[in-house]
Amino acid sequence: MFSRHWAVVLLASLSMLTAAPAAWATDAAPAAAAGTRIPIESFFENSSFSGAILSPDGRRLAVRVAPGGQRVRLAVLDLASMQVKVVAFFSDADVNDFRWVNDQRLVFDLADRQLAQGALRYGPGLYAVNADGSNYRQLVTRTDVRQNKRAILLLPWNTFLLESIGDQQSDDVFVTQPEFTRPGEVNDLALLRLNTSTGIVKTIAQPPGTRNWLFDKQGQLRVAQVRNGAQEEIHYRDSAEAPWRTLARFDAYSGGKDAFTPAFFAPDGALYVHARHGGDKLALYRYDLEKNRFDDAPLAASPDFDVQVEMLGGSGRLLGLRYETDAQTTQWFDEKMQAMQKQVNALLPTSVNSLSTGWRSATPFILVRSVSDTMPITYRLFNSETGSLSVLGSARPAILPSQMANKDLRHYKARDGLDIPAWLTIPNGGAKKRPMVVLVHGGPWMRGSWNWNAESQFLASRGYVVLEPEYRGSTGYGQHHFQAGWKQWGLKMQDDIADGARWAIAAGLADPQRICIAGASYGGYAALMGLINDPDLFRCGIDWAGVTDIELLRNGSWGGYSDVSEHYRRYGMPVLIGDPVKDAAQFRATSPLQQAARITQPLLLAYGSADQRVPLPHGRQFYDAVRKTNAQVEWVEYATEGHGWALPATRYDFWQRVETFLDRNIGPGSHRQ
């Protein structure tokens, strides 16, 4: 049965301490009046409940909440007494990353949700506090110590939290200290062990060039991923005193038959890695350290998706594995966890429900994180003894799932026969030749998932079919699909997107006269190239933070700072995007900046003045070029915003512009037949 007792107790306690509104932990928001549009703010406000973690012994729950739009604070719920205490709250900052150090102690850093990237003046810092609020300590300064004499005993600002020390009772965590040659360019990366009670640090020896680490459950560094020019190397040692030995060496970007990525050490000490092992899909394998080879059979695999696995451990055993296919999947080995998963799924049959416990839980409490295509992330507590399930909070409490649109994974064929997955969101009421937005994901080396997405749901709430193609080059669908996108910016990658729009027309889903293409970053680039390559198909375009010229991305930004690393420029871009000399003609032909005169459709452009990934000159120079021959271009520049909109006010303004732009060009106000 469902129980609200815990939620009411938690809510009452937080309300008393933080003046939280009464609706903070409810299951559903009030329904919008019939015929009215759901407010933009409901989709794009900051999360009010943004995380929960059980302590290793399962006796306490740490939660990150921002009741009533206030600053994000860290609170601890004692599960025996159901008493809650706010243990970290700042008037000028928000609690960001947090985790348990041990049963009694937490560590966390800070962010500022009221400032955009260009206005930030402080680092994240690092802090620790006990679960009862005692023994609070700042460990890392948020400013340069040369400018802050009071912080002289703290670690410098460029000290960042890595992870806790496994299942142990010390107060230690691991932190890193990157040495920057310029912002975003790391010259060296030190690894330190930090005591969160005393502030004492110890430098951990590692191979030169190490960029990633893997620790065993006793907190010993055992695996180091080393970057050596264009090569990636995996080094291993049998103990803290043993010498390092090389397990594998392969190209950092193109990989190879011996390529793998360390995943985790299981509680029994076995090393597990992600590898293709001669196949197309990434899977999880046990790595035999004596024979230096993978096991023949994977522990976790999918015929349709790459899997990257999170270990679920408890009581010194491997309880299960969690990974993404079309949605998040949990593979339990433990019979009790299997049974509890079935119980929770029966109570919550329309969502994906991820269960987690303390590492050595001594209580019946299970944390449940639920999400679906129509429901934002929601946290609950499950009592395995009583079978009760209690709401803790939702990331978007104003969203009512019954008002959201369903999202499905479909497939279509590209013109050369390649299978292209695509996420299709159909507005409530069905789709029959509706206006459509082709929403192109950024990256481009990433993928989508079956979950609630503010952008696609907002567009669907306005009556638009939303198609999100997983064009070639997208990750998660195997090496062949990924590699088919190499050096195909503006070419076959672009064809895949156009072929998706034509598939939707042929299926009777989209009105061929009312299709708009939109996206951010690489998605913005694809929106511009869609207008250039397929003017008969796309009636308008929306580009925010989009790349407008590959050479501009590679060589800097003609007056704008770029955080694209020199390593990626030198070794990654020639493999994935193209060689600046050999492919110069291709770069010109697929440059929206150099082809701007060919765009005649209505266009909305939005850029942040502080964007360091795609600096402002990408947008400004393209806007100057395209408006010479196109009077239907709208430009907006957001001061201090970076690569994406950090501030709710910016998101509200931008998506209001999108709504008006679409209504005018392909929506109810477009007058297209």
C-alpha positions in Angstrom: 0.0 0.0 0.0 1.0 3.6 -0.4 1.8 5.5 2.8 2.1 9.3 3.2 3.2 9.2 6.8 7.0 9.5 6.1 6.4 12.2 3.4 4.3 14.2 5.8 6.8 13.9 8.6 9.7 14.9 6.3 7.6 17.7 4.8 6.6 19.1 8.2 10.1 19.0 9.5 11.5 20.8 6.4 8.6 23.2 6.4 9.5 24.2 10.0 13.1 24.6 9.2 13.0 26.1 5.8 9.5 27.5 5.3 8.8 24.9 2.6 5.4 25.2 0.8 2.8 22.7 1.7 2.8 21.1 -1.7 6.5 20.2 -1.7 6.1 16.5 -1.4 2.8 15.8 -3.1 2.4 13.2 -5.9 0.7 15.5 -8.3 0.4 19.2 -9.2 -2.9 20.9 -9.6 -4.3 20.4 -13.1 -4.3 23.3 -15.5 -7.6 24.7 -16.5 -9.2 23.2 -19.5 -8.0 24.8 -22.7 -5.1 26.7 -21.1 -1.4 26.0 -21.9 0.8 24.6 -19.1 3.0 27.5 -18.0 6.6 27.6 -19.4 7.9 27.9 -15.9 6.6 24.5 -15.0 8.9 22.9 -17.6 12.0 25.0 -17.1 12.2 26.0 -13.4 15.1 24.8 -11.3 14.6 21.4 -9.6 13.1 21.6 -6.2 14.2 18.0 -5.1 17.4 17.1 -6.8 18.9 14.1 -5.1 18.8 11.5 -2.3 21.4 9.0 -1.0 21.1 6.4 1.7 24.0 6.2 4.2 26.2 3.1 4.0 24.3 1.5 7.0 20.9 2.5 5.6 19.9 4.4 8.8 19.9 7.9 7.3 18.9 9.6 4.1 20.6 12.7 2.8 18.5 14.8 0.5 19.2 17.9 -1.6 16.2 20.2 -1.7 15.3 23.8 -2.6 11.8 24.4 -1.2 9.9 27.3 -2.5 12.5 28.3 -5.0 15.0 29.0 -2.3 18.7 28.1 -2.1 19.5 24.4 -2.4 20.3 22.9 1.0 21.4 19.5 2.4 19.2 17.8 4.9 19.4 14.5 6.7 16.4 12.3 7.6 17.0 9.9 10.5 14.9 6.9 9.4 14.4 5.5 12.9 12.9 8.7 14.4 11.8 10.3 11.1 13.4 13.5 12.3 15.0 15.7 9.7 17.8 18.2 10.1 19.2 20.7 7.6 23.0 20.3 7.9 24.2 22.7 5.2 22.5 25.9 4.0 24.2 29.0 2.5 22.6 32.3 1.8 24.8 33.0 -1.2 25.3 29.5 -2.8 23.6 26.2 -3.4 24.7 22.7 -2.3 25.8 20.9 -5.4 27.5 17.5 -5.4 27.2 15.5 -2.2 27.9 12.0 -0.9 28.4 10.0 2.3 32.0 9.6 3.5 30.9 7.0 6.1 27.9 6.2 8.2 28.1 9.5 10.1 29.8 12.0 7.8 28.9 13.8 4.5 31.0 15.8 2.0 29.7 18.3 -0.5 30.6 21.2 -2.7 28.8 24.3 -3.9 27.4 26.0 -7.0 25.3 29.1 -7.6 22.0 28.6 -9.4 21.4 32.4 -9.4 24.4 33.2 -11.6 25.2 32.3 -15.2 28.6 31.1 -16.4 30.0 34.5 -17.2 29.2 35.9 -13.8 30.8 33.1 -11.7 33.6 34.3 -9.5 34.1 31.3 -7.2 35.1 27.7 -7.4 32.9 24.9 -5.9 35.0 24.6 -2.7 34.6 21.5 -0.6 33.0 21.0 2.8 32.2 18.3 5.3 29.7 17.9 8.1 28.3 15.1 10.4 24.8 13.9 9.9 23.7 15.7 13.1 25.2 19.0 11.9 28.3 18.8 14.1 32.0 18.9 13.1 31.4 21.2 10.1 34.6 22.0 8.3 35.6 23.9 5.1 38.3 22.0 3.3 38.9 23.9 0.0 38.8 27.6 -0.7 36.5 29.0 -3.3 38.9 31.7 -4.3 42.6 32.0 -5.2 44.5 31.8 -1.9 46.8 34.6 -3.0 43.8 36.9 -2.8 42.4 35.4 0.4 44.8 35.3 3.3 42.2 33.7 5.6 42.1 30.7 3.3 45.8 30.0 3.5 45.2 26.8 5.5 42.7 25.5 3.1 43.4 23.5 -0.1 43.5 25.7 -3.2 40.3 26.4 -5.3 41.4 23.9 -8.0 40.8 20.9 -5.7 37.8 18.9 -6.7 35.9 16.0 -5.1 36.5 12.6 -6.8 34.9 9.9 -4.6 34.7 8.4 -1.2 37.1 5.6 -0.1 34.8 2.6 -0.6 33.2 0.7 2.3 35.4 1.9 5.2 35.0 3.8 8.5 37.6 6.5 8.0 36.8 10.2 7.2 38.8 10.2 4.0 37.9 11.0 0.4 39.8 11.3 -2.8 40.2 14.7 -4.5 42.0 15.8 -7.7 44.1 18.9 -8.3 44.4 19.8 -12.0 47.1 22.1 -13.1 45.8 24.4 -15.8 47.9 25.8 -18.6 44.9 27.9 -19.5 41.2 27.6 -18.5 40.0 24.1 -19.5 43.5 22.9 -20.6 44.9 20.4 -18.0 48.7 20.0 -17.9 48.9 17.7 -14.9 46.4 16.0 -12.6 47.4 15.2 -9.0 45.5 12.7 -6.9 45.2 13.3 -3.2 43.6 11.5 -0.2 42.0 14.0 2.1 40.8 13.6 5.7 37.5 15.5 6.0 37.9 16.0 9.7 41.5 17.1 10.0 42.1 18.5 6.5 45.3 16.5 6.2 46.1 15.4 2.7 48.4 12.7 1.3 49.6 12.7 -2.4 49.0 9.3 -4.1 51.7 8.2 -6.6 50.4 7.4 -10.1 51.8 7.0 -13.6 52.5 10.3 -15.5 49.7 11.4 -17.6 46.9 9.7 -15.6 43.5 11.1 -16.3 41.2 8.5 -14.7 41.4 6.2 -11.7 39.8 3.0 -10.4 40.0 2.1 -6.7 39.2 -1.2 -5.0 36.7 -1.4 -2.1 39.5 -0.9 0.4 40.3 2.5 -1.2 43.5 1.4 -2.9 44.4 2.8 -6.3 44.6 -0.2 -8.6 44.0 1.0 -12.2 45.1 4.2 -13.9 44.1 5.4 -17.4 47.0 7.2 -18.9 47.0 9.6 -21.9 50.3 9.3 -23.9 50.0 11.5 -27.0 47.3 9.9 -29.2 47.5 6.7 -27.2 45.3 5.6 -24.2 47.0 3.2 -21.8 45.5 1.1 -19.0 47.9 0.4 -16.1 47.3 -1.9 -13.2 49.1 -2.9 -10.0 48.4 -5.8 -7.7 48.8 -3.8 -4.5 49.8 -0.4 -3.2 53.4 -1.6 -3.1 53.5 -3.4 -6.4 54.9 -1.9 -9.6 52.5 -0.7 -12.4 52.1 -2.9 -15.4 50.4 -2.1 -18.7 47.3 -4.1 -19.6 46.4 -2.4 -22.8 47.4 0.4 -25.2 45.1 1.7 -28.0 44.2 4.9 -29.9 42.4 7.4 -27.6 39.7 8.2 -30.1 39.4 5.3 -32.7 40.0 2.6 -30.1 40.9 -0.8 -31.5 40.4 -4.5 -30.8 42.2 -4.3 -27.4 40.4 -1.2 -26.2 38.5 -1.3 -23.0 37.4 1.0 -20.1 37.8 -0.1 -16.5 34.3 -0.3 -14.9 34.7 -1.4 -11.2 36.2 -3.8 -8.8 33.5 -6.1 -7.4 33.4 -6.8 -3.7 35.3 -10.1 -4.3 38.1 -8.2 -5.9 37.4 -9.1 -9.5 38.0 -6.4 -12.1 35.2 -5.7 -14.6 35.6 -3.7 -17.7 33.5 -2.3 -20.6 34.7 -3.7 -24.0 33.4 -4.7 -27.4 35.6 -7.9 -27.4 35.4 -8.3 -31.2 31.7 -7.4 -31.4 29.8 -4.3 -32.3 28.1 -3.6 -28.9 29.9 -2.5 -25.7 29.3 -5.0 -22.9 30.6 -5.7 -19.4 33.3 -8.4 -19.0 35.3 -9.8 -16.1 38.9 -9.2 -16.8 41.3 -12.0 -15.8 44.3 -10.3 -14.4 46.5 -13.4 -14.3 45.9 -14.2 -18.0 45.5 -10.5 -19.1 42.3 -11.3 -21.1 38.5 -10.9 -21.0 36.2 -13.7 -20.1 34.5 -15.1 -23.1 31.0 -14.4 -22.0 29.9 -11.0 -20.8 28.2 -10.4 -17.5 25.9 -7.8 -18.9 25.1 -7.2 -22.6 22.4 -6.1 -25.0 21.9 -7.0 -28.7 20.7 -3.5 -29.5 22.6 -1.1 -27.2 26.0 -0.5 -25.8 25.8 -1.0 -22.0 27.8 0.9 -19.5 27.3 -0.5 -16.1 27.0 0.8 -12.5 27.7 -1.8 -9.8 25.1 -2.4 -7.1 26.8 -3.9 -4.1 25.9 -4.6 -0.5 27.0 -6.7 2.5 30.3 -7.5 0.7 28.5 -9.0 -2.3 27.6 -8.0 -5.9 23.9 -7.6 -5.7 23.2 -6.4 -9.2 24.0 -4.2 -12.2 22.4 -1.1 -13.6 22.7 0.2 -17.2 20.9 1.9 -20.0 19.2 0.2 -23.0 16.2 2.1 -24.3 15.6 2.9 -20.7 17.4 2.2 -17.4 17.6 -1.5 -16.7 18.5 -3.2 -13.4 19.8 -6.8 -13.4 19.6 -8.2 -9.9 21.5 -11.3 -8.8 20.2 -11.1 -5.2 16.9 -12.9 -4.8 15.6 -10.5 -2.1 16.3 -7.5 -4.3 14.6 -9.2 -7.2 11.5 -9.7 -5.1 11.5 -6.1 -3.9 11.9 -4.9 -7.4 8.8 -6.8 -8.4 6.9 -5.3 -5.4 7.8 -1.8 -6.3 7.1 -2.3 -10.0 3.6 -3.6 -9.1 3.0 -0.4 -7.1 4.5 1.9 -9.8 3.8 0.0 -13.1 4.2 3.0 -15.5 7.7 4.1 -14.5 11.2 2.8 -14.5 12.0 2.3 -10.8 15.7 2.1 -9.7 16.2 0.7 -6.2 19.2 1.4 -4.0 20.3 0.4 -0.5 23.1 1.3 1.9 26.3 -0.5 1.2 25.7 -2.6 4.4 22.2 -1.7 5.1 20.9 -2.5 8.6 17.3 -1.3 8.0 14.4 -2.3 5.8 14.4 1.0 3.9 15.0 1.1 0.1 15.4 4.3 -1.9 13.4 4.3 -5.1 14.1 6.7 -7.9 11.3 6.7 -10.5 11.1 8.3 -13.9 9.1 7.8 -17.1 8.5 9.6 -20.4 5.6 11.5 -18.7 6.9 11.9 -15.2 10.0 13.8 -14.0 12.4 12.1 -11.5 10.6 11.3 -8.3 12.1 9.9 -5.1 10.3 7.5 -2.7 11.1 5.3 0.3 10.0 1.7 0.3 9.8 -0.3 3.5 10.5 -3.9 2.7 8.9 -5.1 5.9 5.6 -3.4 5.6 5.4 -3.0 1.8 4.6 0.7 2.1 5.9 3.3 -0.4 6.2 6.9 0.6 6.8 10.0 -1.5 9.9 12.1 -0.7 9.9 14.7 -3.5 9.8 15.4 -7.3 12.3 17.3 -9.4 9.3 19.1 -11.1 6.3 19.1 -8.7 4.3 21.4 -11.0 4.3 18.7 -13.8 1.2 16.5 -13.9 2.0 13.2 -15.8 -1.5 12.9 -17.2 -0.9 16.2 -19.1 2.4 14.9 -20.7 2.8 13.2 -24.0 4.1 9.6 -24.6 7.6 9.1 -26.0 8.5 6.0 -27.9 11.6 4.7 -29.7 11.0 4.1 -33.4 13.2 3.1 -36.3 13.5 4.1 -39.9 15.9 3.5 -42.7 18.3 6.1 -44.0 18.7 6.5 -47.7 21.8 4.2 -47.7 19.9 1.5 -45.7 21.4 2.3 -42.2 18.9 1.7 -39.4 18.3 5.0 -37.5 16.6 4.9 -34.1 14.6 8.0 -33.2 12.5 9.2 -30.2 9.0 10.2 -31.2 6.9 12.3 -28.8 3.2 12.6 -30.0 1.0 15.2 -28.4 -2.0 14.1 -26.4 -4.9 13.5 -28.9 -2.7 11.6 -31.4 -0.9 12.8 -34.5 -2.3 13.0 -37.9 -0.4 15.4 -40.1 0.5 17.7 -37.2 3.1 20.4 -37.3 6.5 18.8 -36.3 9.7 19.9 -34.8 12.8 17.8 -35.6 14.8 18.3 -32.4 18.5 17.4 -33.0 20.6 16.4 -30.0 24.1 18.0 -29.4 27.4 16.3 -28.9 27.1 14.9 -31.5 28.7 11.9 -29.8 25.8 11.2 -27.3 22.3 9.7 -27.2 18.8 10.2 -25.8 16.8 8.0 -23.5 13.3 7.2 -22.5 12.7 9.7 -19.8 10.9 13.0 -19.1 12.5 15.7 -21.2 11.5 19.4 -20.6 12.2 20.5 -24.2 10.3 17.8 -26.1 7.4 17.8 -23.5 7.1 21.6 -23.8 6.9 21.4 -27.6 4.4 18.5 -27.4 2.3 20.5 -25.0 2.0 23.2 -27.7 0.7 20.7 -30.2 3.9 19.7 -32.0 5.0 16.2 -32.9 8.7 16.0 -31.8 11.2 13.7 -33.6 14.6 13.2 -32.1 16.8 11.2 -34.5 19.7 9.1 -33.2 21.6 9.9 -36.4 24.8 8.0 -37.3 27.6 9.2 -34.9 25.2 9.0 -31.9 26.6 6.8 -29.2 25.0 3.9 -27.4 24.0 1.9 -30.5 27.2 0.1 -31.3 30.5 0.8 -32.9 29.2 0.6 -36.5 26.5 3.2 -35.9 29.0 5.5 -34.1 31.8 5.1 -36.7 29.4 5.7 -39.6 29.2 9.3 -38.4 33.0 10.0 -38.5 33.7 12.9 -40.9 30.1 13.2 -41.8 29.1 16.6 -40.3 26.7 18.2 -42.8 26.8 15.0 -45.0 25.3 11.6 -44.1 24.6 12.7 -40.6 22.5 15.4 -42.0 20.8 13.0 -44.5 19.8 10.8 -41.5 18.0 13.8 -40.0 16.2 14.7 -43.2 15.3 11.1 -43.9 13.6 11.0 -40.4 11.4 14.0 -41.3 10.4 12.3 -44.6 9.7 9.1 -42.7 7.3 11.0 -40.4 5.6 12.5 -43.4 5.1 9.1 -45.1 3.8 7.7 -41.9 1.1 10.4 -41.8 2.5 11.9 -38.6 3.7 15.2 -39.9 2.3 17.9 -42.1 4.9 18.3 -44.9 4.3 22.0 -45.1 4.9 22.6 -41.3 8.2 21.1 -40.2 10.8 23.1 -38.3 14.4 21.9 -37.4 15.9 22.9 -34.1 18.8 22.1 -31.8 21.7 23.3 -29.6 25.5 23.0 -30.0 25.9 20.4 -32.7 22.1 20.3 -32.9 22.2 24.0 -33.8 24.8 23.3 -36.5 22.5 20.6 -37.9 19.5 23.0 -37.8 21.4 25.4 -40.0 22.7 22.7 -42.3 19.1 21.4 -42.6 17.9 24.7 -43.8 20.8 24.8 -46.4 20.5 21.2 -47.6 16.8 20.6 -47.5 15.0 24.0 -48.0 11.9 22.1 -49.4 11.6 20.1 -46.2 12.3 22.5 -43.3 10.2 25.7 -43.2 12.1 27.3 -40.4 15.0 26.7 -38.0 16.0 27.4 -34.4 19.7 27.4 -33.4 20.9 28.0 -29.9 24.6 27.9 -29.0 25.2 26.2 -32.4 28.6 25.7 -34.2 28.6 27.7 -37.4 32.0 26.8 -38.9 34.2 23.7 -38.3 37.4 25.7 -38.8 36.2 28.3 -36.4 35.7 25.5 -33.8 39.1 24.0 -34.5 41.3 27.1 -34.7 39.8 29.1 -31.8 37.1 31.6 -32.4 38.4 34.8 -34.0 38.4 36.8 -30.8 36.3 34.4 -28.6 37.9 32.0 -26.1 37.2 28.3 -26.7 37.6 25.5 -24.1 38.1 22.8 -26.8 41.3 21.1 -25.6 44.4 21.0 -27.7 44.5 17.2 -27.4 41.0 17.0 -29.0 42.0 19.4 -31.7 45.2 17.5 -32.5 44.1 13.9 -32.1 40.3 13.8 -31.9 39.0 16.1 -34.5 41.0 14.6 -37.4 39.5 11.2 -36.7 35.9 12.2 -35.8 35.3 15.4 -37.8 38.0 15.7 -40.4 41.6 16.7 -41.3 42.0 20.5 -41.7 44.2 20.1 -44.8 42.8 17.0 -46.5 39.2 17.9 -45.8 39.4 21.6 -46.2 37.0 21.6 -49.2 34.5 19.5 -47.2 34.7 22.0 -44.3 33.9 24.9 -46.6 30.9 23.0 -48.2 29.5 22.1 -44.8 30.0 25.5 -43.2 26.8 27.3 -42.3 28.9 30.5 -42.0 30.2 30.2 -45.6 26.9 29.0 -46.9 24.7 31.6 -45.1 23.3 33.2 -48.2 21.5 29.9 -49.1 19.3 30.2 -45.9 16.1 32.0 -46.8 13.7 30.5 -44.2 12.7 32.1 -40.9 15.4 31.6 -38.3 15.8 32.1 -34.6 19.3 32.4 -33.3 20.3 32.5 -29.6 23.8 32.6 -28.1 25.4 33.2 -24.7 28.0 35.9 -24.4 30.1 33.8 -22.1 30.0 30.5 -24.0 33.4 28.9 -24.0 32.5 25.7 -25.9 30.9 27.6 -28.9 32.0 31.1 -28.3 29.9 34.1 -29.3 31.7 34.8 -32.6 30.1 31.6 -34.0 26.7 33.2 -33.6 27.5 36.9 -34.2 29.4 36.4 -37.4 26.8 34.0 -38.8 24.0 36.5 -37.9 25.9 39.3 -39.7 26.3 37.1 -42.7 22.8 35.6 -43.0 20.8 38.8 -42.4 22.4 40.3 -45.6 20.1 38.1 -47.6 17.4 37.1 -45.1 15.1 39.5 -43.4 13.4 36.8 -41.4 16.2 36.3 -38.8 15.6 36.9 -35.1 18.7 37.3 -32.9 19.0 37.2 -29.1 22.2 37.3 -27.0 22.0 36.4 -23.3 24.6 38.3 -21.3 26.8 36.1 -19.0 25.1 32.8 -20.2 27.4 30.0 -21.3 26.9 26.8 -23.4 23.3 26.3 -22.4 21.0 28.4 -20.2 21.8 28.3 -16.5 19.3 30.8 -15.3 15.5 30.1 -15.1 14.8 33.6 -16.4 16.8 32.9 -19.5 15.1 29.6 -20.1 11.7 31.2 -19.7 12.5 34.0 -22.1 14.1 31.7 -24.7 11.3 29.2 -24.8 8.7 32.0 -24.9 10.5 33.2 -28.1 10.5 29.6 -29.4 6.7 29.3 -28.8 6.0 32.6 -30.6 8.4 31.7 -33.4 6.8 28.3 -34.0 3.3 29.6 -33.7 4.0 32.2 -36.3 5.8 29.9 -38.8 4.3 26.4 -38.5 1.7 26.6 -35.7 -1.8 27.9 -35.4 -0.8 31.4 -36.5 1.1 30.3 -39.6 -1.9 29.9 -41.9 -0.3 27.1 -43.8 -2.6 24.6 -45.5 
